[in-house]
Amino acid sequence: MTRGRAETLIVLAKEPRPGRVKTRLQASFSPEEAAQLAAAALEDSLSAVETAEVPHQVVAWDGPGRWWRQRLGDRGHVVVDQPDGDLSTRLAAAFRGAAAADAGRVDGPRCRLLIGMDTPQVTPSLLRTSWEGADAVLGLTPDGGFWAIGLAGVDPDLCFSGIPMSTPRTGAAQLNRLVELGLDVKLLPPLRDVDEPADAEAVAYHHPDLGFSVLHRQLLDRRPEQPADRLFDRAYLGGPLRSDGGTGDVLAIDVARWSGAADAVDQLIVSRCEAPVLDLGCGPGRLVRAVTDTGRPALGIDSSAAAVELCQRRGAPALRSRVEDPLPAEGRWGTVLLIDGNIGIGGDVRRLLNRCRELVAPGGLIICEVDDRADGHQQADVVLRSSGASSTQMAWSRIGASALAELAAHLDLWVSEQWSAEGRTFVTLRSTGQRSDPGDPAHEDVGRP
């Protein structure tokens, strides 16, 4: 029989009661908040299942939760109980329960796909993915587990018995077991599951429209300490913002200028750009708009959701992302901009330049705004402060032209121009096209803009 796509979707779910779910989130959230996030993740997952319009939907439920059970039934889900036992036992039981729920149907489903409630970013299209004739499908997670597993005509006890669960090797062990059983396996795209606070932040950051993400933002808004990008959000929407840490304003805040139109000095930068142009830490997008107004393609990158929205309102393309994230057209940008102090992103100028060198095409430009003291190079941990809130510490740097040139020489970058205008100083670096940096073997992450 040719396997098409899932005809039954199973959600393995636990009643979101405080202290019983998402206990690892309690490093940053109260038990009540962790339970609220679990409930939101479950709602997003169920919504994706319902929108997928797969014929049969089953929830393998752990907990009394009469309200939840009633609600699931009203939404068209068949509810089966999870038994006591470890995760491998409950996974096998979920497949058996789904098969029992299918019993008696004339055209009962043959391909069953199970997901958990830990990936609120799952989409209907992922759930409808063609199996392409495979006997099993498996979606792995970055932490070594798996977010989805699908079986067609396979004994689930054979698939799960003895698999060590909740370890960094669980996904690999599960894949090996499926292969050892002689099954043809298709791998689904990996998804990050929400276990730790960092997972919750990453999912909310990259999928801001989810109910989970909206709740995550609301919970963070109540905290006196918040991520730096959220304080920039406040500033771009009109709130006050200042920086503490180090001396000499390592991170100088000038939201009014960042939010204004490109001035005469900005136009000098624009005139030197070679297309296409990538502006790192673009803010509300004055330079991106100025470049696109000349008819050249440009893209802004910023970690602030408010900045990206304001940039897009200007008619300038922008993407919410961090410098260390995979970015579009890596290695093909004509110019990368580090303006308005963004040479300090992450506190390690060498690593940031190395990242920019990965982004530009061979021979491309990196235009940097630098400190007015040529040989200065200051690094500090900075804290942003707004009304009633402060950020966690973030590393930032300031560097002058000669200090920057010395660093660049070790990265196969050469200074093609240095100029000043109205008290601002700039250095243009040109890539030689070399891609290795012997002094930076690990290519470690660069901090967020």
C-alpha positions in Angstrom: 0.0 0.0 0.0 1.3 3.5 -0.9 1.5 5.7 2.2 0.1 9.2 1.5 -0.2 11.4 4.5 -1.5 11.3 8.1 -5.2 10.3 8.3 -5.2 10.5 12.1 -3.4 13.2 14.2 -2.7 12.4 17.9 -1.8 15.0 20.4 0.0 13.7 23.5 -1.1 16.2 26.2 -1.0 16.7 29.9 -3.5 18.8 31.9 -1.9 22.2 32.4 -2.0 22.4 36.2 0.5 24.5 38.1 3.5 22.5 39.4 2.6 19.6 37.1 3.6 20.9 33.7 6.6 22.8 32.3 8.5 22.6 35.6 11.7 23.6 33.9 10.2 26.9 32.9 9.9 27.7 36.6 13.5 28.8 36.5 12.0 32.1 35.0 8.3 31.8 35.6 6.0 30.9 38.5 4.2 27.5 38.5 1.0 29.4 37.6 2.7 31.2 34.7 4.3 28.0 33.5 0.9 26.3 33.5 -0.6 29.2 31.5 2.2 28.9 28.9 1.6 25.2 28.7 -2.1 25.8 28.1 -1.3 28.3 25.4 1.1 25.9 23.7 -1.6 23.2 23.8 -4.2 25.6 22.3 -1.8 26.5 19.5 -1.1 22.9 18.8 -4.8 22.0 18.8 -5.5 24.9 16.5 -2.9 23.6 14.0 -4.4 20.1 14.2 -7.9 21.4 13.6 -6.8 23.6 10.7 -5.0 20.7 9.1 -8.4 19.1 8.3 -7.0 15.6 8.8 -10.0 13.2 9.0 -9.5 11.9 12.6 -8.1 13.8 15.6 -7.3 12.1 18.9 -6.0 13.6 22.2 -4.1 11.2 24.5 -4.9 12.9 27.8 -3.1 12.8 31.1 -5.1 14.2 34.0 -8.7 14.4 35.3 -9.5 17.8 33.7 -13.2 17.4 33.2 -13.5 20.9 31.7 -10.7 20.2 29.3 -12.2 16.8 28.3 -15.5 18.3 27.6 -14.0 21.1 25.6 -11.8 18.7 23.5 -14.8 16.6 22.8 -16.9 19.6 21.7 -14.1 20.5 19.3 -14.2 17.2 17.6 -11.3 15.4 19.3 -11.6 11.8 20.5 -10.1 11.7 24.0 -8.2 8.6 25.2 -6.5 8.2 28.5 -2.8 7.9 29.0 -1.8 5.0 31.2 0.7 5.2 34.1 4.2 4.5 33.1 7.2 6.1 31.4 7.0 8.0 28.1 7.7 5.1 25.9 4.8 3.2 27.5 2.5 6.2 27.0 3.5 6.7 23.4 2.7 3.1 22.5 -0.6 3.4 24.4 -1.5 6.6 22.5 -1.1 4.8 19.1 -3.1 1.8 20.4 -5.8 4.1 21.7 -6.0 5.9 18.4 -6.3 2.5 16.6 -9.1 1.5 18.9 -10.9 4.8 18.3 -10.6 4.0 14.6 -12.0 0.5 15.0 -15.3 -0.1 13.1 -14.8 2.7 10.6 -15.2 1.4 7.1 -12.4 3.4 5.8 -10.3 3.6 8.9 -7.1 5.6 8.8 -3.8 3.8 8.3 -1.2 6.5 8.8 -1.2 8.1 12.3 1.0 11.0 13.3 1.6 11.9 16.9 2.8 15.3 18.3 3.2 16.6 21.8 2.1 19.9 23.2 5.6 21.4 23.3 5.8 22.8 19.8 3.2 25.5 19.5 4.8 26.7 16.3 3.8 23.5 14.4 1.8 24.4 11.3 -1.1 22.6 9.5 1.1 22.2 6.4 3.7 20.3 8.5 0.9 18.0 9.8 -0.3 17.4 6.2 3.2 16.6 4.9 3.3 13.8 2.4 4.9 10.6 3.7 6.0 9.8 0.2 5.4 6.1 0.7 7.3 5.8 4.0 6.2 3.5 6.8 7.2 6.0 9.5 8.0 9.7 9.8 10.1 11.3 12.5 10.6 15.0 13.4 13.7 15.6 15.4 14.4 18.5 17.9 17.7 20.4 18.5 18.0 19.0 22.0 18.2 15.5 20.8 14.6 14.4 21.2 11.8 14.3 18.7 8.6 16.4 18.3 6.6 14.1 16.0 6.5 10.5 15.1 4.2 8.8 12.6 3.5 5.1 12.1 1.6 3.2 9.4 0.7 -0.4 10.1 3.5 -0.9 12.6 3.3 -2.4 16.1 3.9 0.6 18.4 5.2 -1.6 21.3 8.1 -2.7 19.0 8.8 0.9 18.1 9.0 2.3 21.6 9.9 -0.5 24.0 13.3 0.1 25.7 13.9 3.5 24.0 15.6 5.8 26.6 13.4 8.9 26.7 14.2 12.5 27.6 17.9 12.2 26.8 20.1 13.9 24.2 20.2 10.6 22.4 16.4 9.9 22.3 15.8 11.0 18.8 18.8 9.1 17.4 17.8 6.0 19.4 14.2 6.2 18.0 15.4 6.6 14.5 17.8 3.6 14.8 14.9 1.5 16.2 12.7 2.4 13.2 15.4 1.5 10.8 16.3 -1.7 12.6 12.6 -2.7 12.2 13.1 -2.5 8.5 10.9 0.6 8.1 11.2 3.2 5.4 11.5 6.4 7.4 11.0 10.0 6.2 12.4 12.8 8.4 10.2 15.9 9.0 11.8 19.3 9.4 13.2 19.8 12.9 11.3 22.0 15.4 12.5 23.4 18.7 10.3 22.2 21.6 9.6 24.4 24.6 11.3 23.0 27.7 13.6 25.7 29.1 13.1 29.5 29.4 15.5 30.0 26.4 13.3 27.7 24.3 10.2 29.7 25.2 12.0 33.0 24.3 13.2 31.6 21.0 9.8 30.3 19.9 8.1 33.5 21.0 10.7 35.6 19.2 10.5 33.7 15.9 6.7 33.1 15.9 5.3 36.3 17.4 1.7 35.8 16.3 1.1 32.6 18.3 -1.2 32.7 21.3 1.8 31.2 23.2 4.0 34.1 22.1 1.4 36.8 23.0 1.2 35.4 26.5 4.9 35.1 26.8 5.2 38.8 26.0 2.5 39.7 28.4 4.2 37.8 31.2 7.5 39.4 30.5 5.9 42.9 30.4 5.2 42.4 34.2 8.8 41.9 35.0 11.3 44.5 36.2 14.1 42.8 34.2 13.4 42.2 30.5 15.3 41.3 27.4 17.1 44.3 25.7 15.1 44.1 22.5 11.8 44.6 24.5 13.2 47.8 26.0 14.2 49.0 22.5 10.6 48.2 21.5 9.4 50.6 24.3 11.8 53.3 23.2 10.8 53.2 19.5 7.2 53.5 20.6 8.0 56.6 22.6 9.3 55.5 26.0 12.4 56.7 27.7 15.6 54.7 27.4 19.2 55.0 28.7 22.2 52.8 29.2 24.3 52.1 32.2 27.7 50.4 32.3 31.3 51.3 31.5 32.3 54.8 30.9 31.9 57.3 28.0 28.5 55.9 26.9 29.6 52.6 25.5 26.1 52.4 24.0 24.9 55.9 23.1 21.1 56.1 22.9 19.7 58.5 20.3 16.3 57.2 19.4 15.2 60.5 17.9 18.0 60.5 15.3 17.6 56.8 14.7 13.9 57.3 14.0 14.2 60.4 11.9 14.9 60.8 8.2 18.4 60.2 6.7 20.5 63.4 7.1 23.3 64.7 5.0 25.9 62.5 6.7 23.7 59.4 6.2 23.5 60.3 2.5 27.3 60.1 2.4 27.1 56.6 3.7 24.4 55.7 1.2 26.5 57.1 -1.7 29.3 54.7 -0.8 27.2 51.5 -0.7 27.5 48.8 -3.2 24.3 46.9 -3.8 22.7 44.9 -2.4 22.9 46.4 1.1 22.3 44.8 4.5 21.9 47.1 7.5 22.6 45.3 10.8 20.7 46.8 13.7 18.7 48.9 11.3 16.4 50.4 13.9 13.3 52.1 12.3 15.0 51.9 9.0 16.2 55.4 7.9 19.2 54.1 6.1 17.4 51.2 4.5 14.8 53.6 3.1 17.5 56.0 2.0 19.2 53.2 0.0 16.0 51.9 -1.5 15.1 55.4 -2.5 18.2 55.3 -4.8 16.8 52.3 -6.6 19.2 49.8 -5.0 18.0 46.8 -3.0 18.5 46.8 0.7 17.3 44.9 3.8 17.3 45.8 7.4 17.9 43.4 10.3 17.0 44.2 13.9 16.0 42.2 17.0 13.4 44.8 18.0 9.9 43.9 16.7 8.9 47.6 17.0 11.9 48.7 14.9 11.1 46.2 12.2 7.5 47.2 12.1 8.4 50.9 11.8 10.9 50.1 9.1 8.3 48.3 7.1 5.8 51.1 7.6 8.4 53.3 5.9 8.3 51.0 2.9 11.7 49.6 3.6 12.3 45.8 3.8 13.2 44.6 7.2 13.5 41.3 9.0 13.4 40.6 12.7 16.5 38.5 13.4 19.7 38.5 15.3 23.2 38.8 13.8 24.1 35.3 14.6 20.9 33.8 13.1 21.0 32.4 9.5 20.3 35.4 7.3 19.2 35.7 3.7 21.8 35.7 0.9 24.8 35.0 3.1 28.0 35.6 1.3 26.3 37.7 -1.5 25.7 41.1 0.0 27.6 44.0 -1.6 27.6 46.1 1.5 27.0 45.4 5.2 26.4 48.5 7.4 27.4 48.8 11.1 26.2 52.4 11.8 24.9 54.1 15.0 27.3 52.3 17.3 26.4 48.8 15.9 30.1 48.0 15.6 29.7 47.2 19.3 27.0 44.5 18.9 27.9 41.6 21.1 30.9 43.2 22.7 33.4 41.4 20.5 34.3 43.4 17.4 36.6 40.7 16.0 33.8 38.2 16.0 31.3 40.7 14.6 33.6 41.6 11.7 34.2 37.9 11.1 30.4 37.4 10.9 30.1 40.4 8.5 32.8 38.9 6.3 30.7 35.8 6.1 27.7 37.9 4.9 29.4 40.0 2.2 30.3 38.8 -1.2 34.1 38.4 -2.0 35.3 42.0 -2.4 32.3 43.4 -0.6 32.2 46.4 1.8 31.7 46.7 5.5 31.0 50.3 6.4 31.5 51.0 10.1 30.8 54.0 12.3 33.6 54.2 14.8 34.6 56.1 18.0 36.2 59.5 17.7 39.3 58.3 19.6 41.3 56.5 16.9 43.1 54.0 19.2 40.3 53.5 21.6 38.7 50.1 22.2 36.3 49.8 25.1 34.3 46.8 26.1 31.6 46.8 28.9 28.5 45.0 30.1 25.6 47.4 29.5 22.2 47.5 31.2 19.4 49.3 29.5 16.9 51.1 31.7 13.4 52.3 30.9 10.4 53.3 33.1 10.1 50.6 35.8 12.3 48.1 33.9 15.9 47.2 33.1 17.5 44.7 30.8 19.7 41.8 31.5 23.4 42.6 31.0 24.6 42.7 27.4 28.1 43.1 26.1 28.9 46.1 23.9 32.0 47.8 22.5 33.3 51.0 21.2 36.3 51.1 18.9 38.3 53.8 17.0 39.5 53.8 13.4 43.1 52.7 14.0 42.1 50.0 16.5 39.5 48.7 14.0 42.1 48.6 11.2 44.5 46.6 13.3 41.7 44.0 14.0 40.6 44.0 10.4 44.1 43.2 9.1 43.9 39.8 10.9 40.7 39.0 9.2 41.8 39.6 5.6 39.9 42.9 5.5 41.6 46.1 4.4 40.7 49.7 5.0 39.6 51.2 1.7 38.5 54.6 3.1 38.2 56.6 6.3 36.3 59.8 6.6 34.6 62.1 9.1 31.6 64.5 8.8 29.8 66.6 11.4 31.6 64.9 14.3 31.0 61.3 13.1 33.8 59.0 11.9 33.5 56.1 9.5 35.7 53.4 8.2 35.1 51.3 5.1 36.5 47.8 5.0 36.7 45.7 1.9 36.8 42.0 1.9 39.6 40.1 0.1 37.3 37.2 -0.4 39.0 34.9 2.1 36.7 33.1 4.5 38.9 31.5 7.2 40.1 33.2 10.4 42.8 31.1 12.1 42.5 33.2 15.3 38.8 32.5 15.5 38.4 28.7 15.0 35.0 28.3 16.7 33.1 31.0 14.9 31.2 31.5 18.2 27.9 33.3 18.3 27.8 37.0 18.1 25.5 38.9 20.5 22.2 40.2 19.4 21.7 43.7 18.0 
